[in-house]
Amino acid sequence: MTPRPTVSSARIVSGQVVGPALEIVNYTDDAEWVLRDDQGDVTVFEESSPLEYVEVRCDTCGRWARSVVPSGAGWVCVVECRDA
């Protein structure tokens, strides 16, 4: 398991339903997300469908993005901020 930044927010998108912001606890190279809600409950989410996925709030620009990479203590969106 590759260690990942853990300070950013993520949310699960299912079809057109967007869930609440969750804390990223961990992410594996197999696209498995471990997320915690504000009550401390942990959800393990494995991306296996194009209709259900995780979006992460970019720590540089603040946008929600599906394509992100770890950067220092946070996450950055690939399209807008990775090379900025």
Buried (B, 14 or more C-beta within 10 A) or exposed (E): EEEBBBEBBBBBBEEEEEBEBBBBBBBEEEEBBBBBEEEEEEEEBEBEEEEBBBBBBBBBEEBBBEEBEBBEEBBBBBBBBBEE
